[in-house]
């Protein structure tokens, strides 16, 4: 087999045969990786030359690509032969000529020609999202599960989110609260701890329900109410410690309580609301709930289920859903409850004065055997995991354990599965942060069982993927922040900027061409500016190089710990010098001895950037030391199980932030003059009415 022919075959199928790594070096993808990735795409690599010829012949035989994407106001670009006739079947059932001003939406293009009839999905999408209007804005960034009140069940929930947002808006002038993904988890313990590895991005996790906020709770008799509270008490006691979070215990108790409430008779109005919700969600919710019901018996990886149950739309699955109807209906009901509480959190944040409200995080994908993988089986690629090549902070690369979209099959479905997920996460959001937004252009595919370093990039039609993102955001009037950190081709950022998608700039990664910390005025404007991310240590840990010792202990370094520590200390020293030079930090301050002063200085630095959005980590405001997640680990560190604590390791509760004068003063001191970005009421006054940060009125759905 000729490696040169294999390379040509790979390139024709959108598989990159080399890439530029984080050091700027060109790295060649080895042939075994190319063969594995091509095979996963459905290509026969036994004879690359024959496969290449067959691919070109098949492509030449079709007039239309897998999907046609047009921006609003522009006719679709079609290279049709003389005599060919094209028409558009609109999403609402009407018909139009491709040259007409087509409405936004997912339509279907038909072409008649002398060789017959062809059709393909036609996506008409916004050219760009509206720009943020008015003043710059700042907001909190929090891992919701870690932010507990004294009445929540040992984990932060959606009621806590509403309270956190109201406090941040009224007391601090915040315009948004950015939270971790709230995607669906397993229906029974054990639960995956990572919010970035859900079973479904289409639906949410009932872990975040506040049981007492369900209207039917008021209809419980005294015995039922005591049963529910008996489930809650040990969790509330546990939640008042700094011990690691126990999702399994929380879900065991909450599920028991929810099952009691599920059987409570609903009022006529509530029953009507439930039926309307179920009708709107239709087959998708039925399928998700069926996966949950079957998974309770056969496990959370559908690939290990009995063969007849592995296909979501099979007769065997429909029969199984009927056999388990009560369990299926419970999971559908739980999503309705979540939908209501998600809506309440967003409306509460807006009423409190937030311009944007809740910004939800969208994970890159879902588990390989989970509900989404089962529901969208024909559109995802088995035997492959999404990840990232080695970079500065994760020197062994990353394997995220999620199957990627098949580029062609996703397009052939008009990006419908992706659109469904986007519409759901945006339904009750003021904004969405899209994790690893570069995945709309290319994804790092890692063969199952291989090292994350032994992967390859696979390209996607970004006009389609980005177009679908913009269409969903337009429909929901939602701003979009793309996490564009790591190895990113410059044109990708330029394209996203042109389309109105905000980028992400992280202070610790902002350096000039000489490797020195970038001065604040040189930052880009259209981005969310932050000190760090959930994958980086809080400031109190970063300035002491604790993270180096942790990574050394976990065997994650690729060079001696002494070199890594010296490099980390040099970086902190360089930032300290710049903060002093800018007049933001007293020269006498020792970052190791007084990290709180550094936190305030860094927020002052962000205040001086031109970035339209600034995100402030709640962990930094309270002096927390511990990382929420150490990338590259699945054991050895309690990822995603760290409750919010202060610098002494004592738990910080939501009530303390709002009512404890000393705690509130410390938070405002750590925030520094960032609060000046937003108006606060005078004593006895009120905040101005909330306003959307978009230009013009809320767009009409088309």
SVG drawing of the C-alpha trace seen along z (x, -y; Angstrom):
<svg xmlns="http://www.w3.org/2000/svg" viewBox="-59 -57 73 67">
<polyline fill="none" stroke="black" stroke-width="0.4" points="0.0,0.0 1.4,-3.4 1.5,-5.9 1.3,-8.7 -2.0,-7.3 -3.3,-6.9 -2.5,-10.6 -4.4,-11.7 -7.4,-9.6 -7.3,-11.1 -7.2,-14.6 -10.1,-14.0 -12.2,-12.8 -11.3,-15.8 -8.7,-14.0 -5.7,-16.2 -2.4,-14.3 -0.4,-16.9 -1.0,-19.7 0.9,-22.5 1.2,-21.7 1.2,-24.1 4.9,-24.7 4.5,-25.8 6.0,-22.6 4.6,-20.7 3.6,-17.2 2.8,-14.3 -0.1,-12.0 1.1,-8.4 -0.4,-6.0 -2.0,-3.7 -4.0,-6.6 -5.1,-7.6 -6.3,-4.1 -8.3,-3.9 -10.0,-7.2 -10.8,-6.6 -12.2,-3.2 -14.4,-4.8 -15.7,-7.2 -16.8,-4.2 -13.9,-4.2 -12.3,-0.9 -8.6,-1.5 -7.4,1.9 -6.8,0.3 -6.4,-3.5 -6.1,-4.2 -9.4,-2.3 -11.1,-4.0 -10.0,-7.4 -11.3,-6.8 -14.6,-5.5 -15.0,-8.5 -14.3,-10.9 -16.7,-9.1 -19.5,-9.2 -19.0,-12.9 -19.0,-13.7 -22.3,-11.8 -24.2,-14.2 -25.1,-17.7 -25.8,-18.6 -23.5,-18.4 -24.8,-16.6 -26.3,-19.8 -26.7,-23.3 -26.2,-26.2 -27.1,-29.8 -26.9,-33.0 -30.0,-35.1 -30.3,-37.5 -28.2,-35.4 -29.3,-32.8 -27.9,-29.3 -24.7,-28.7 -25.6,-26.1 -23.6,-24.8 -26.4,-23.4 -26.2,-22.2 -28.2,-23.9 -31.9,-22.8 -31.8,-21.8 -34.7,-23.2 -34.5,-23.9 -37.3,-24.5 -37.4,-24.8 -39.7,-23.0 -40.0,-25.3 -40.1,-24.2 -43.7,-25.3 -44.8,-23.3 -44.8,-26.1 -42.7,-26.3 -40.3,-28.9 -37.7,-29.6 -34.1,-29.4 -33.6,-33.0 -36.4,-34.3 -35.7,-35.8 -35.8,-32.6 -36.8,-32.7 -34.5,-31.5 -34.9,-27.8 -34.3,-24.2 -35.8,-23.6 -35.3,-21.1 -33.9,-21.8 -35.1,-19.8 -33.4,-19.7 -34.8,-18.1 -32.3,-17.4 -31.9,-15.1 -30.4,-12.4 -33.4,-12.5 -34.2,-14.1 -31.9,-15.1 -32.7,-16.6 -30.7,-17.9 -31.3,-19.8 -31.2,-23.5 -30.3,-25.5 -30.9,-29.3 -29.0,-30.9 -28.2,-34.4 -25.2,-36.1 -24.2,-37.1 -25.6,-37.6 -26.4,-41.1 -23.6,-42.9 -23.7,-43.6 -25.1,-47.0 -24.2,-49.6 -21.8,-49.2 -19.4,-46.4 -20.7,-43.8 -19.3,-41.4 -20.7,-38.3 -20.0,-35.4 -18.7,-32.0 -19.7,-29.1 -19.9,-25.4 -23.5,-25.2 -23.2,-21.8 -20.5,-23.3 -22.6,-26.4 -24.7,-25.2 -27.3,-26.8 -28.1,-25.5 -31.4,-24.1 -30.3,-22.5 -29.7,-18.8 -25.9,-18.8 -25.5,-20.1 -26.3,-23.4 -29.6,-23.4 -31.7,-25.6 -33.2,-27.5 -29.7,-28.2 -28.8,-29.4 -31.7,-31.9 -30.6,-33.1 -27.0,-33.4 -27.9,-35.4 -30.2,-37.7 -27.5,-38.4 -24.9,-39.0 -27.2,-41.4 -28.6,-43.4 -25.5,-43.6 -22.7,-43.5 -24.2,-44.7 -23.5,-41.4 -25.1,-41.0 -24.9,-37.2 -24.1,-34.0 -22.2,-31.4 -22.6,-27.8 -21.3,-24.4 -23.3,-22.2 -26.5,-21.0 -26.9,-18.1 -28.5,-14.8 -26.8,-12.2 -27.4,-8.5 -30.9,-7.5 -29.5,-5.5 -26.2,-5.5 -23.3,-5.4 -23.4,-8.8 -20.6,-10.3 -19.1,-13.2 -18.1,-15.3 -20.7,-17.7 -18.8,-17.6 -19.4,-13.8 -23.3,-13.5 -25.5,-10.8 -27.4,-13.5 -26.9,-17.1 -30.5,-17.2 -31.9,-17.0 -30.9,-18.1 -30.1,-16.5 -32.8,-16.1 -30.0,-16.4 -30.5,-20.1 -34.2,-20.1 -35.2,-21.8 -37.8,-19.3 -39.6,-21.8 -40.2,-24.1 -42.3,-21.6 -46.0,-22.9 -47.2,-19.4 -45.1,-19.5 -47.8,-21.7 -50.3,-18.9 -48.4,-16.3 -50.1,-15.0 -48.1,-15.3 -46.8,-11.7 -45.5,-12.2 -43.9,-15.5 -42.2,-14.0 -40.9,-11.2 -39.4,-13.7 -37.8,-15.7 -36.4,-12.6 -34.6,-12.0 -33.3,-15.6 -32.0,-15.9 -28.9,-13.7 -27.9,-15.4 -28.3,-18.9 -26.1,-17.8 -23.5,-16.5 -23.8,-19.7 -22.7,-21.8 -19.2,-20.3 -16.4,-20.7 -16.4,-17.0 -16.5,-16.0 -19.8,-16.0 -21.6,-12.7 -23.8,-12.8 -25.0,-9.2 -26.4,-9.9 -28.0,-13.1 -29.7,-11.4 -30.8,-8.3 -32.7,-10.7 -34.0,-13.1 -35.2,-10.3 -37.1,-8.8 -38.7,-12.2 -39.5,-12.8 -41.2,-9.5 -43.5,-10.5 -44.3,-13.8 -44.8,-12.1 -47.8,-10.3 -49.4,-13.3 -52.5,-14.4 -51.9,-17.6 -54.3,-20.5 -56.2,-20.9 -53.9,-23.7 -50.7,-21.8 -52.0,-18.7 -52.6,-20.9 -49.1,-22.4 -47.6,-18.9 -49.5,-17.7 -48.5,-20.7 -44.8,-20.1 -45.0,-16.5 -46.6,-17.3 -43.9,-19.9 -41.1,-17.5 -42.7,-14.6 -40.7,-11.6 -37.3,-13.0 -38.4,-13.0 -40.1,-9.7 -36.8,-8.2 -34.7,-9.8 -37.0,-8.6 -37.1,-5.1 -33.3,-5.0 -33.4,-5.9 -36.0,-3.2 -34.1,-0.4 -30.7,-1.6 -32.0,-1.0 -32.0,2.7 -29.4,3.2 -26.8,0.6 -25.8,-2.8 -24.0,-1.6 -26.6,-0.7 -23.9,1.1 -24.0,3.8 -27.8,4.2 -29.6,7.1 -29.2,6.7 -32.9,5.9 -32.8,2.9 -29.8,1.2 -31.8,-0.5 -33.9,-3.3 -36.7,-3.1 -37.1,0.7 -40.3,2.5 -38.6,4.2 -37.8,0.8 -41.4,-0.4 -42.6,2.8 -40.1,2.3 -41.3,-1.3 -44.9,-0.2 -43.8,2.5 -42.0,-0.1 -44.5,-2.9 -44.6,-4.1 -40.8,-4.5 -40.8,-6.2 -43.5,-8.6 -41.6,-9.4 -38.5,-10.4 -40.6,-12.5 -42.3,-14.2 -38.9,-14.9 -37.8,-16.8 -41.0,-18.9 -40.2,-19.8 -36.6,-20.7 -37.9,-22.8 -40.1,-24.8 -37.3,-25.4 -34.8,-26.3 -37.3,-28.9 -37.7,-30.2 -34.0,-30.6 -33.6,-32.7 -36.7,-34.8 -35.6,-35.4 -32.1,-36.5 -33.6,-38.9 -36.1,-40.3 -33.2,-40.9 -31.6,-43.2 -29.3,-41.0 -29.0,-42.2 -28.2,-38.6 -29.2,-36.3 -28.1,-32.6 -25.4,-31.6 -25.5,-27.8 -22.5,-25.7 -22.7,-23.3 -20.4,-20.3 -18.5,-19.0 -20.4,-15.7 -22.0,-12.9 -21.0,-9.4 -20.3,-6.8 -23.1,-4.5 -25.5,-7.1 -28.9,-8.4 -27.7,-10.8 -25.4,-8.1 -28.4,-5.8 -30.9,-8.4 -28.4,-9.8 -26.7,-6.5 -26.7,-6.9 -25.0,-10.4 -22.2,-9.6 -19.0,-7.7 -18.3,-4.5 -14.8,-3.5 -13.6,-7.1 -13.3,-9.5 -13.1,-13.3 -10.1,-14.9 -7.3,-17.3 -3.6,-17.0 -0.9,-17.8 -0.7,-21.4 1.0,-23.6 -1.1,-22.7 -2.1,-19.1 1.2,-17.8 -0.1,-14.2 -3.2,-15.3 -6.8,-14.7 -9.4,-11.9 -12.9,-13.1 -14.6,-9.8 -17.2,-11.1 -18.1,-10.0 -17.9,-12.7 -20.5,-13.6 -20.0,-12.0 -19.3,-15.1 -21.3,-13.8 -24.1,-12.1 -24.7,-15.1 -24.9,-17.3 -27.2,-14.8 -29.7,-15.3 -29.6,-19.0 -27.7,-19.3 -31.0,-18.4 -29.5,-16.4 -27.2,-19.3 -29.9,-21.9 -32.2,-19.9 -29.5,-20.0 -28.8,-23.7 -32.4,-24.6 -32.9,-22.8 -29.9,-24.3 -30.9,-27.8 -34.5,-27.4 -34.1,-29.1 -30.8,-30.9 -29.6,-34.5 -26.4,-33.1 -24.6,-29.9 -20.9,-29.1 -19.9,-26.6 -17.1,-24.4 -14.3,-23.8 -16.0,-25.9 -13.2,-24.9 -15.0,-21.6 -17.4,-23.3 -14.5,-23.4 -12.4,-20.4 -12.2,-17.8 -9.3,-15.8 -10.3,-12.2 -8.6,-9.6 -9.0,-5.9 -10.5,-4.1 -7.7,-2.6 -5.0,-4.8 -3.0,-7.6 -4.6,-11.1 -1.4,-12.1 -2.0,-9.6 -5.0,-11.3 -5.9,-13.3 -8.0,-16.3 -11.1,-15.8 -12.7,-18.7 -16.4,-19.7 -18.3,-22.1 -18.2,-25.1 -20.8,-26.9 -23.2,-24.3 -22.1,-23.8 -21.6,-27.5 -24.8,-28.3 -26.8,-25.9 -25.4,-27.5 -26.4,-31.0 -29.9,-29.8 -30.6,-28.4 -29.2,-31.5 -31.3,-33.7 -34.5,-31.7 -33.9,-32.1 -32.4,-35.6 -29.3,-34.2 -25.7,-35.5 -23.0,-32.9 -19.5,-32.7 -17.1,-30.3 -14.3,-28.7 -11.5,-29.1 -8.5,-28.3 -5.7,-26.0 -4.4,-25.2 -6.6,-27.3 -6.0,-28.3 -6.2,-32.2 -8.8,-32.1 -11.2,-30.2 -11.2,-33.1 -11.7,-35.5 -14.7,-33.6 -16.4,-33.4 -15.8,-37.1 -17.3,-37.9 -20.4,-35.8 -20.9,-37.5 -19.7,-34.7 -17.7,-36.0 -14.3,-34.4 -12.7,-33.6 -9.5,-35.2 -7.8,-33.8 -5.4,-36.0 -2.8,-33.4 -2.5,-32.5 -2.4,-36.1 1.2,-36.8 2.8,-39.0 5.1,-37.8 8.0,-37.8 6.2,-35.7 5.6,-38.6 2.2,-39.2 0.0,-41.2 -0.9,-44.7 -4.6,-45.1 -5.3,-47.6 -4.1,-45.0 -6.7,-42.4 -9.4,-41.7 -12.8,-43.4 -15.3,-40.7 -14.7,-38.2 -15.3,-37.0 -12.2,-37.9 -11.4,-35.8 -8.5,-35.1 -8.8,-31.3 -11.2,-28.5 -12.7,-25.5 -9.7,-23.5 -7.2,-25.8 -6.4,-26.4 -7.9,-29.3 -5.6,-32.3 -4.8,-31.4 -3.3,-28.1 -1.8,-29.4 0.4,-32.0 1.8,-29.5 2.5,-26.9 0.4,-24.3 -0.9,-23.1 2.6,-22.0 3.0,-19.8 -0.4,-18.3 0.3,-17.5 3.7,-16.0 1.9,-13.9 -0.5,-12.7 2.3,-12.0 1.0,-14.4 4.3,-16.3 6.5,-15.6 9.5,-17.4 11.2,-17.5 9.1,-19.1 11.9,-21.6 11.7,-23.0 7.9,-23.1 7.9,-24.9 10.6,-27.4 8.5,-28.2 5.3,-28.7 7.1,-31.0 8.6,-32.9 5.1,-33.4 3.7,-34.7 6.7,-37.0 6.1,-38.5 2.4,-39.1 3.2,-40.6 5.7,-43.0 3.1,-44.1 0.4,-44.6 2.9,-46.7 3.8,-48.7 0.1,-49.4 -0.4,-50.6 -2.8,-47.7 -0.6,-46.0 1.5,-47.4 5.2,-46.6 5.5,-45.3 2.8,-42.6 4.1,-39.0 1.6,-37.0 2.3,-33.8 1.6,-35.5 -1.3,-37.6 -3.1,-36.0 -6.3,-38.1 -4.4,-41.2 -3.4,-39.6 -7.0,-38.6 -8.1,-42.2 -5.3,-43.4 -6.1,-40.8 -9.7,-41.9 -8.5,-45.5 -6.5,-44.4 -9.5,-42.8 -11.4,-46.1 -8.8,-47.8 -9.2,-45.5 -11.6,-46.5 -13.4,-43.0 -17.1,-43.3 -17.7,-40.6 -15.7,-39.9 -16.1,-36.7 -15.2,-36.4 -14.8,-33.0 -16.7,-32.7 -13.9,-30.5 -11.5,-33.5 -13.9,-35.8 -14.0,-33.6 -10.4,-32.6 -10.8,-28.9 -7.6,-27.0 -8.8,-23.7 -9.2,-23.0 -12.6,-21.8 -11.0,-19.6 -7.5,-18.4 -7.5,-17.5 -5.9,-14.3 -7.1,-12.4 -10.0,-10.0 -8.8,-8.9 -6.4,-10.2 -8.1,-13.6 -11.7,-14.2 -12.7,-16.0 -16.0,-17.9 -16.7,-16.9 -15.2,-20.0 -17.6,-22.1 -17.1,-25.9 -14.8,-26.8 -12.8,-29.8 -9.0,-30.1 -9.1,-28.2 -10.9,-25.3 -14.2,-26.1 -17.5,-25.8 -19.0,-28.9 -22.8,-28.9 -25.0,-31.0 -26.7,-32.7 -23.3,-33.9 -22.6,-35.7 -25.7,-37.8 -26.1,-38.3 -22.8,-38.0 -21.2,-41.5 -17.6,-40.3 -18.0,-37.8 -19.8,-40.3 -17.1,-42.9 -14.4,-40.4 -16.2,-39.5 -16.5,-43.1 -12.9,-43.7 -11.8,-40.8 -14.0,-42.0 -12.3,-45.4 -13.4,-48.1 -15.0,-45.6 -18.3,-46.4 -18.0,-49.9 -18.9,-48.3 -22.5,-48.0 -24.8,-50.4 -25.9,-49.7 -28.8,-51.3 -28.4,-54.2 -29.3,-53.5 -33.1,-52.8 -33.2,-52.9 -33.9,-50.3 -31.9,-48.9 -32.8,-50.1 -35.1,-47.8 -33.3,-44.9 -32.6,-45.2 -31.4,-42.8 -27.9,-43.6 -28.8,-43.0 -29.3,-45.6 -32.9,-46.2 -36.0,-44.3 -36.2,-40.6 -36.2,-38.9 -39.3,-37.2 -38.9,-33.4 -39.0,-32.4"/>
</svg>
